[in-house]
Amino acid sequence: MPRAMDTLQRLESTIAQRRSASPDESYVAKLLARGVPVIARKLGEESTEAIIAALSGTREELVGEAADVLFHLLVLLAAKNVPLADVLAELDRREGTSGLAEKAARTAP
């Protein structure tokens, strides 16, 4: 089974390659052409569908919706020129820190 990071990195590369395709030929190109507000809305829709699947759907429905969320998040990151590596570095930075402590540090004055 391929490592999860390999899969996400391949997907990020595919999204980058499709950025220059015609919107008539590529869903990624179509989303990118429509802009960040549309991509963000689509990510929100997919996130809501994942929540619904988690609450009342099957395992397979949740897996499918989670894949949609990850895909659309990577498209949004591409639209904002944020490499996946930057997100991963932030996760690495937070590793070993209590979630409660990390949240408190973000909200402290």
N, C-alpha and C positions, 0 to 999 in steps of 0.2 A: 504494500500500500504506500503511495507517495506521501511524503511528509507534508503536513498542512502548509508550512511556510513555502515549500516548493510550489504548491498549488496556487497560493495567493500571489506569489511572485510571477508565476507564469500568467496568471490572469491580469496582473498589473501590466505586464509586457504586451499582452494581447490588446488590452484597452489602449495603450500607447500607440500600437500599430494601427488600430482602427480609427484613431483620431483623425487621420488624413483621408479616410475613405469618404465616399459620397454618402450623405444621409439617406439616400435611396437604397444603398447597399449594406448599410451597417446600422444596427440599433444603437451602438455606442456613439457613432458619428452623429446620428440623429439627436440623441440626448445632449451631446456636447454642443451641437449647433443651437439647440433650444435654450441653453444657458443654465446657470446655477440655480435660479429659482425653480425651474421645472425639475431639475435633477434632485434638488432637496425635497421637493414635494413628493417625487416618486419614492425617494428613500423613506420618507414619512409613511407613505402608503404601505410600502413593503414591511416596515417595522410594525405597523398596526396589524397587518395580516399575520406576522409572526407571533404577535401577542395573542391574537385570536386563536391561532393554531395551538399555542402553548396552553391556553385555557380550555379549549373545547375540541381541538382537532386530534388527529392521530399523530403518532411519532413521525410518520412519513411526511405528513403535511408540514409539521414543524421543521423537519430537515429541509424540505423544499423552500419554505419561506425564509429560513435562516440563510440559505444559499443566495436567495434573491437580495436579502439585506446586505450581505457581504459584497455581492457584485455591485449593487447600486452605491454602496459606500465607496468602493474603489473608483467608480466613475466620478463621484463627487470629489474625491481627493484629486483625481486627474484634472478635473475642471478647475480646481483651485491651485494646481501645480504643487501639491503636497505629496511627496513620495511616501509610499508605504513604510520605507525605512525610518522616516521621521516619527511615524506613529509607533512603530516597534521600539524605537529608541526611548520614547516617552514611557511605554509600558515597562521597558527594562529599568528606567530610572525609578519607577514606582515600585518595582518588585522588592519585596521584603519590608515594605512600609504598610502598616495597618491601613486598611481602607478608611477607617474612621479617622485616623490621624491625618491621612492625606487629604480627606475632605475638609477637616477642620483647618488645615493649613491654607487651603484655597479660600475659605470664607472668613479667615481672621482679618481684622482691619490692618 
